Every structure is written in C-alpha cells, then in structure tokens.
Amino acid sequence: MSAVTPSWKHGRVRCADAVHSRLFDEELVILNLAKGQYYALDDVGARLWSGLEAGRTIEEIAQEVVAHHDVAFDRALTDLVALGEELIAQGLMVCVERRDSKR
C-alpha cells in the first residue's frame, strides 16, 4: 500500500450544463459547448465518467477498474482521482454534493 492514499473531496458530481458526451466504441468523446473544446477518454476514463454520473464512489469505480485491468487498487485510485480532479478543473464536471458538507 502506498504511503499516501489520495482522497476524493468532491463527493457526488455531474456533467456540467454546457457539456455533452457520447460513447463511440470504447472511447468517450466530451464536448464543452461553452468553451468550444472537445476531449476524448479511453475505456478507463469512460468508466470513471459514467460511474461518477451514476453516483458511484470513486473507490467503487477503482474496484471495477481493478477487476477489468491488471492494476493494483492504490494505483487505480490514484489515477482516477487525478483524472477526476482534471475533469472538474476543466469545467467538464461540477459538484452536486461535497463529501465534507454538513447537513
């Protein structure tokens, strides 16, 4: 196990309003209409996107990746957290509910 376990601080997220996505074979194409930019995610990135949109935790998605690919859980989680952070930073996904929110 790695010394530092990454954490997902965003809780539930969803696709941003001006963003549309479509799966083509095993590649997810994402179009940000507000910025006029498009992105492509491989099968693991597509699994992250669809899992987050379905409300699964990033840890659950990492378990799915481990089940389908030859990768350790810690590595899968680290990579998924990094990609998820980038999706949010690029404005492609937005927070619905933060993990640290008080109710």
Contacts in CASP RR format, 6 or more apart in sequence:
PFRMAT RR
TARGET T0000
AUTHOR 0000-0000-0000
METHOD contacts of the structure
MODEL  1
MSAVTPSWKHGRVRCADAVHSRLFDEELVILNLAKGQYYALDDVGARLWS
GLEAGRTIEEIAQEVVAHHDVAFDRALTDLVALGEELIAQGLMVCVERRD
SKR
1 74 0 8 1.000
2 74 0 8 1.000
2 78 0 8 1.000
5 74 0 8 1.000
5 77 0 8 1.000
6 77 0 8 1.000
6 78 0 8 1.000
6 81 0 8 1.000
6 82 0 8 1.000
7 81 0 8 1.000
8 57 0 8 1.000
8 58 0 8 1.000
8 59 0 8 1.000
8 81 0 8 1.000
8 84 0 8 1.000
8 99 0 8 1.000
9 98 0 8 1.000
9 99 0 8 1.000
9 100 0 8 1.000
10 84 0 8 1.000
10 88 0 8 1.000
10 95 0 8 1.000
10 98 0 8 1.000
10 99 0 8 1.000
11 57 0 8 1.000
11 95 0 8 1.000
11 96 0 8 1.000
11 97 0 8 1.000
11 98 0 8 1.000
11 99 0 8 1.000
12 52 0 8 1.000
12 55 0 8 1.000
12 95 0 8 1.000
12 96 0 8 1.000
12 97 0 8 1.000
13 52 0 8 1.000
13 53 0 8 1.000
13 87 0 8 1.000
13 88 0 8 1.000
13 93 0 8 1.000
13 94 0 8 1.000
13 95 0 8 1.000
13 96 0 8 1.000
14 52 0 8 1.000
14 53 0 8 1.000
14 93 0 8 1.000
14 94 0 8 1.000
14 96 0 8 1.000
15 21 0 8 1.000
15 53 0 8 1.000
15 92 0 8 1.000
15 93 0 8 1.000
15 94 0 8 1.000
16 32 0 8 1.000
16 34 0 8 1.000
16 91 0 8 1.000
16 92 0 8 1.000
16 93 0 8 1.000
16 94 0 8 1.000
18 32 0 8 1.000
18 33 0 8 1.000
18 34 0 8 1.000
18 35 0 8 1.000
19 30 0 8 1.000
19 31 0 8 1.000
19 32 0 8 1.000
19 33 0 8 1.000
19 34 0 8 1.000
19 91 0 8 1.000
19 92 0 8 1.000
19 93 0 8 1.000
20 30 0 8 1.000
20 31 0 8 1.000
20 33 0 8 1.000
21 28 0 8 1.000
21 29 0 8 1.000
21 30 0 8 1.000
21 31 0 8 1.000
21 49 0 8 1.000
22 28 0 8 1.000
22 29 0 8 1.000
23 29 0 8 1.000
23 46 0 8 1.000
26 42 0 8 1.000
26 43 0 8 1.000
26 46 0 8 1.000
27 40 0 8 1.000
27 41 0 8 1.000
27 42 0 8 1.000
27 43 0 8 1.000
27 46 0 8 1.000
28 40 0 8 1.000
28 41 0 8 1.000
28 45 0 8 1.000
28 46 0 8 1.000
28 49 0 8 1.000
28 50 0 8 1.000
29 38 0 8 1.000
29 39 0 8 1.000
29 40 0 8 1.000
30 38 0 8 1.000
30 39 0 8 1.000
30 40 0 8 1.000
30 41 0 8 1.000
30 49 0 8 1.000
30 92 0 8 1.000
31 37 0 8 1.000
31 38 0 8 1.000
32 38 0 8 1.000
32 39 0 8 1.000
32 90 0 8 1.000
32 91 0 8 1.000
32 92 0 8 1.000
37 90 0 8 1.000
39 90 0 8 1.000
39 92 0 8 1.000
41 48 0 8 1.000
41 49 0 8 1.000
41 83 0 8 1.000
44 65 0 8 1.000
44 69 0 8 1.000
44 79 0 8 1.000
44 80 0 8 1.000
45 80 0 8 1.000
45 83 0 8 1.000
47 61 0 8 1.000
47 64 0 8 1.000
47 65 0 8 1.000
47 68 0 8 1.000
48 58 0 8 1.000
48 61 0 8 1.000
48 80 0 8 1.000
48 83 0 8 1.000
48 84 0 8 1.000
48 87 0 8 1.000
49 87 0 8 1.000
49 93 0 8 1.000
51 60 0 8 1.000
51 61 0 8 1.000
52 58 0 8 1.000
52 61 0 8 1.000
52 84 0 8 1.000
52 93 0 8 1.000
58 77 0 8 1.000
58 80 0 8 1.000
58 81 0 8 1.000
58 84 0 8 1.000
59 77 0 8 1.000
61 80 0 8 1.000
62 73 0 8 1.000
62 76 0 8 1.000
62 77 0 8 1.000
62 80 0 8 1.000
63 73 0 8 1.000
65 71 0 8 1.000
65 76 0 8 1.000
65 80 0 8 1.000
66 72 0 8 1.000
66 73 0 8 1.000
66 76 0 8 1.000
69 76 0 8 1.000
84 93 0 8 1.000
87 93 0 8 1.000
88 94 0 8 1.000
88 95 0 8 1.000
END
